[in-house]
């Protein structure tokens, strides 16, 4: 395996590769939106990441690869106050960047959850990290200018998750479009955009946040809803542990409130319930469905649940969790 020639030349010029010896290159799982390689050269191991213009999905899905530079900016911003919560960025260009290699001993939280290993302390920690990022960026006009990535966020989140889902559910279209419009017009804090277990690596007491290429200064409710949605979906996927997964919601929210502060958290969390329902439906009928909910019956349970709750606009996250718990036990 070799790196693309343009990346190889750039790394050689920057002193990361030996000009006279082929580096060791391993392809890592980059998901649908990027290429990621582990590289070994000059006695060091590091990771190279490049954003894709055409994403690897069944649906035709394009996005501006310049989002790569916003991911670098997000990592550097968070490193300023939570240096252990993000991988170190060693070298960056507009097209790709070099970062710390999280190799041996690191646990992919998503894989552990899917294996039924439910650890409340990790949910608490995830909530704390997210709350601190939102607190540090809250109301920052400088960050609002730096991360004015509305078009990128629309291409990668609003359109594929909300608008695609609305088109497939005409009966809910107005409500989903209302939520998309509210989301797009809110400017409160720096949003990760993909804050989910698959992008949270853990080792001992350190939790590292990855894949922030959707970084956007906007509505922090998106990050909260995106994270909680994964707990709700996994409760459906592994019904014997449904209660354990729903308990993770309360742990994550406790950590989030603690770090962000109750006043700001209450503002954010008031916007989560309807968005959370839209995201639940999006993960079966949007452009990026979760890979583990393939059974038609489980997909239909989500559709029926959202059809029942979304028009009534539930007031609190607790209302959604209680109703989902009843739905799962029926």
Legacy VTK file of the C-alpha trace (Angstrom):
# vtk DataFile Version 3.0
C-alpha trace
ASCII
DATASET POLYDATA
POINTS 330 float
0.000 0.000 0.000
1.269 3.472 -0.909
0.033 6.975 -0.222
-1.285 9.143 -3.076
1.651 10.775 -4.853
0.646 14.346 -3.978
0.479 13.515 -0.267
3.803 11.654 -0.457
5.533 14.654 -2.050
4.074 17.058 0.484
5.126 14.883 3.434
8.615 14.489 2.020
8.966 18.256 1.630
7.754 18.770 5.217
10.261 16.225 6.528
7.770 13.571 7.600
8.927 10.922 5.126
12.330 9.551 4.277
13.107 10.363 0.656
15.015 7.118 0.157
12.823 4.540 1.877
9.208 3.557 1.318
7.079 4.244 4.397
4.884 1.606 5.963
1.271 2.450 5.101
-1.900 0.903 6.510
-5.426 1.883 5.477
-7.622 2.686 8.467
-11.411 2.772 8.556
-12.229 6.270 7.354
-15.971 5.815 7.283
-17.859 7.300 4.365
-16.338 10.761 4.244
-12.552 10.491 4.255
-9.383 8.506 3.630
-7.237 7.701 6.672
-3.818 6.038 6.669
-1.476 4.983 9.435
2.077 5.756 8.310
5.367 4.559 9.749
8.489 6.426 8.712
11.714 7.647 10.289
10.970 5.618 13.405
7.613 7.296 13.987
3.967 6.296 13.559
1.358 8.921 12.650
-2.010 9.209 10.949
-2.822 11.071 7.731
-6.400 12.144 7.003
-7.875 13.469 3.751
-11.507 14.513 3.194
-13.379 13.089 0.189
-15.410 15.137 -2.278
-17.774 12.218 -3.018
-18.786 10.248 0.023
-18.925 6.452 0.096
-22.684 6.003 0.354
-25.316 4.316 -1.792
-27.032 7.661 -2.234
-25.204 10.266 -4.333
-23.637 12.540 -1.708
-21.047 15.251 -2.327
-19.374 17.679 0.094
-16.658 20.321 -0.102
-13.295 18.720 0.838
-12.108 22.084 2.195
-13.838 21.004 5.419
-10.472 19.424 6.175
-9.129 22.775 7.366
-12.094 23.295 9.693
-11.430 19.952 11.281
-7.843 21.017 11.947
-9.069 24.302 13.430
-11.534 22.493 15.697
-8.850 20.139 16.994
-6.478 23.008 17.684
-9.175 25.035 19.442
-10.166 22.179 21.769
-6.503 21.374 22.444
-6.194 24.831 23.956
-8.318 23.898 26.994
-8.756 20.092 26.799
-5.427 18.953 25.300
-6.031 15.308 26.121
-9.496 15.224 24.557
-8.351 15.471 20.941
-5.467 13.962 18.958
-2.465 16.218 18.485
-2.205 17.830 15.055
1.424 17.755 13.901
1.219 19.100 10.360
-1.554 20.485 8.196
-2.270 21.540 4.622
-5.577 22.585 3.011
-5.998 19.069 1.625
-4.885 16.790 4.450
-3.293 16.770 7.882
-1.039 14.663 10.079
-2.122 13.774 13.600
-1.342 11.601 16.597
-1.708 7.851 16.112
-4.132 6.295 18.586
-3.091 2.689 18.191
-2.609 -0.005 20.809
-4.776 0.037 23.906
-7.425 2.418 22.578
-11.068 1.287 22.641
-13.695 2.254 20.089
-16.695 3.098 22.276
-19.218 2.186 19.574
-17.854 -1.342 19.222
-18.055 -1.861 22.955
-21.627 -0.624 23.091
-22.654 -2.912 20.242
-21.018 -5.773 22.146
-23.279 -4.963 25.091
-20.602 -3.369 27.249
-22.506 -0.445 28.753
-20.374 1.726 31.031
-22.166 4.729 32.598
-18.901 6.491 33.471
-18.056 6.803 29.774
-21.407 8.452 29.054
-20.774 10.870 31.908
-17.324 11.643 30.517
-18.689 12.167 27.012
-21.247 14.623 28.378
-18.559 16.467 30.313
-16.280 16.813 27.273
-19.136 18.054 25.091
-20.359 20.474 27.750
-16.878 21.934 28.180
-16.452 22.463 24.429
-19.804 24.226 24.247
-18.988 26.314 27.335
-15.605 27.430 26.029
-17.072 28.449 22.659
-20.400 29.908 23.846
-21.172 33.324 22.375
-17.782 33.756 20.689
-17.967 36.152 17.743
-14.426 35.153 16.743
-15.337 31.463 16.504
-18.589 32.349 14.762
-16.528 33.974 12.008
-13.906 31.229 11.907
-16.484 28.430 11.716
-19.066 30.062 9.471
-19.436 26.723 7.707
-23.173 26.859 7.054
-22.913 25.428 3.549
-20.737 22.548 4.704
-23.072 21.750 7.612
-26.035 21.863 5.259
-24.362 19.469 2.797
-23.285 16.995 5.459
-26.074 17.192 8.040
-29.171 19.235 7.273
-29.772 17.971 3.745
-28.842 14.266 4.113
-30.354 13.781 7.555
-33.332 16.122 7.765
-34.352 17.175 4.262
-33.920 13.717 2.735
-35.998 12.233 5.556
-38.668 14.902 5.124
-38.977 14.048 1.416
-39.572 10.396 2.331
-42.216 11.247 4.932
-44.641 13.819 3.471
-46.869 13.540 6.546
-44.009 14.806 8.728
-42.374 17.078 6.182
-43.575 20.384 7.635
-42.389 19.529 11.152
-38.994 18.306 9.934
-38.524 21.400 7.786
-39.405 23.572 10.782
-36.721 21.825 12.797
-34.188 22.180 9.972
-34.902 25.913 9.720
-34.596 26.413 13.487
-31.335 24.483 13.531
-29.850 26.420 10.632
-30.699 29.809 12.172
-29.276 29.197 15.669
-25.824 30.516 16.625
-24.711 29.680 20.159
-21.557 27.542 20.288
-19.069 25.439 18.338
-20.707 22.244 17.099
-18.789 19.030 16.401
-21.474 17.683 14.072
-20.682 13.979 14.515
-20.390 13.592 18.272
-21.183 9.888 18.509
-19.675 6.758 20.096
-17.870 5.785 16.884
-15.844 8.986 17.168
-14.985 8.630 20.845
-11.901 6.590 21.678
-11.127 5.665 25.272
-8.049 4.453 27.090
-7.859 4.316 30.875
-9.121 7.765 31.959
-8.617 9.556 28.637
-11.420 10.056 26.091
-10.455 11.413 22.669
-12.840 13.032 20.209
-12.247 12.291 16.515
-13.735 13.236 13.131
-14.819 16.846 13.583
-14.898 17.694 9.882
-18.508 18.909 10.187
-17.421 21.603 12.668
-19.830 24.549 12.581
-20.660 27.490 14.795
-24.348 27.045 15.385
-26.793 25.070 17.469
-25.192 22.906 20.195
-28.484 21.018 20.515
-27.403 19.108 17.423
-24.423 17.555 19.207
-26.541 16.588 22.206
-29.304 15.074 20.096
-26.819 13.272 17.869
-25.164 11.589 20.848
-28.384 10.667 22.657
-29.868 9.241 19.466
-27.225 6.513 19.425
-28.231 5.361 22.906
-31.897 5.180 21.886
-31.146 3.221 18.720
-28.915 0.753 20.542
-31.659 0.206 23.113
-33.802 -1.029 20.221
-30.974 -3.083 18.744
-30.134 -4.840 22.033
-33.514 -5.014 23.817
-32.270 -7.032 26.789
-30.107 -4.059 27.736
-32.559 -1.349 26.750
-32.749 0.033 30.285
-28.974 0.236 30.502
-28.740 2.182 27.261
-31.479 4.603 28.281
-29.660 5.163 31.562
-26.691 6.415 29.526
-28.867 9.336 28.427
-29.181 10.556 32.000
-25.458 10.097 32.660
-24.480 12.045 29.540
-26.891 14.848 30.393
-25.599 15.035 33.962
-22.041 15.519 32.719
-23.179 18.020 30.103
-25.114 20.144 32.589
-22.251 20.080 35.057
-19.722 21.491 32.598
-21.891 23.864 30.579
-23.823 25.212 33.551
-27.512 24.851 34.235
-28.581 28.187 32.709
-26.974 27.568 29.325
-27.758 23.838 29.372
-31.462 24.522 29.887
-31.449 26.718 26.766
-29.754 24.005 24.680
-31.741 21.053 25.997
-35.091 22.750 25.341
-34.349 22.402 21.601
-33.305 18.744 21.723
-36.599 16.762 21.950
-38.012 17.415 18.471
-34.563 17.331 16.873
-33.870 13.990 18.547
-37.021 12.513 17.018
-36.009 13.803 13.574
-32.567 12.237 13.971
-34.067 8.892 15.032
-36.058 8.784 11.826
-33.090 10.007 9.784
-30.989 7.038 10.847
-33.397 4.669 9.084
-34.678 6.859 6.232
-31.971 9.486 5.667
-28.853 9.217 3.516
-26.807 7.665 6.327
-28.841 4.853 7.949
-27.247 2.959 10.836
-25.905 -0.374 9.683
-27.217 -2.479 12.577
-30.951 -1.709 12.297
-31.703 -3.695 9.163
-34.825 -5.533 10.362
-37.957 -4.069 8.829
-39.896 -4.501 12.086
-37.419 -2.430 14.075
-37.328 0.258 11.417
-41.122 0.397 11.445
-41.115 0.770 15.212
-39.014 3.908 14.867
-41.228 5.283 12.101
-44.418 4.707 14.085
-42.891 6.185 17.231
-41.750 9.374 15.499
-45.064 9.762 13.661
-46.858 9.648 16.997
-44.613 12.002 18.955
-43.182 14.544 16.524
-46.441 16.359 15.606
-47.142 16.907 19.324
-43.660 18.415 19.884
-42.619 16.833 23.208
-41.457 19.388 25.761
-38.518 17.600 27.397
-35.932 14.946 26.643
-37.404 13.027 29.578
-40.753 12.888 27.760
-39.058 11.297 24.732
-37.101 8.796 26.845
-40.152 7.756 28.847
-42.236 7.274 25.700
-39.417 5.328 24.004
-39.025 3.098 27.083
-42.746 2.299 26.932
-42.502 1.650 23.204
-39.615 -0.778 23.684
-41.427 -2.720 26.395
-44.673 -3.024 24.419
LINES 1 331
330 0 1 2 3 4 5 6 7 8 9 10 11 12 13 14 15 16 17 18 19 20 21 22 23 24 25 26 27 28 29 30 31 32 33 34 35 36 37 38 39 40 41 42 43 44 45 46 47 48 49 50 51 52 53 54 55 56 57 58 59 60 61 62 63 64 65 66 67 68 69 70 71 72 73 74 75 76 77 78 79 80 81 82 83 84 85 86 87 88 89 90 91 92 93 94 95 96 97 98 99 100 101 102 103 104 105 106 107 108 109 110 111 112 113 114 115 116 117 118 119 120 121 122 123 124 125 126 127 128 129 130 131 132 133 134 135 136 137 138 139 140 141 142 143 144 145 146 147 148 149 150 151 152 153 154 155 156 157 158 159 160 161 162 163 164 165 166 167 168 169 170 171 172 173 174 175 176 177 178 179 180 181 182 183 184 185 186 187 188 189 190 191 192 193 194 195 196 197 198 199 200 201 202 203 204 205 206 207 208 209 210 211 212 213 214 215 216 217 218 219 220 221 222 223 224 225 226 227 228 229 230 231 232 233 234 235 236 237 238 239 240 241 242 243 244 245 246 247 248 249 250 251 252 253 254 255 256 257 258 259 260 261 262 263 264 265 266 267 268 269 270 271 272 273 274 275 276 277 278 279 280 281 282 283 284 285 286 287 288 289 290 291 292 293 294 295 296 297 298 299 300 301 302 303 304 305 306 307 308 309 310 311 312 313 314 315 316 317 318 319 320 321 322 323 324 325 326 327 328 329
